[in-house]
């Protein structure tokens, strides 16, 4: 399943539209990502700044990090967001990569 999610996210990253990224901004705000993370003009807090995450990480990695951060770092303090999936997840990834 992880491989399928990664493939879907990679395809979305290639085909992303401005509307998808705009929806991703809405997901970022709705899910409270800015309570911990900064992304350009949004949010703040003590968690890593995500303003350049799109240059450092591919779409598949970002998607896994959102859904299950412990997959990358078992000691991660970031909670999983399994409820962010489908078009919301693709949009959030597109926003963060934009």
Buried (B, 14 or more C-beta within 10 A) or exposed (E): EEEEBBEBBBEBBEEBEEEBBEBBBEBBEEBEBBEBBBBEEBBEEEBEEBBEBBEEBBBBBBBBBBBBBEEEEEEEEBEBBEEBEEEBBBBBBBBBBB
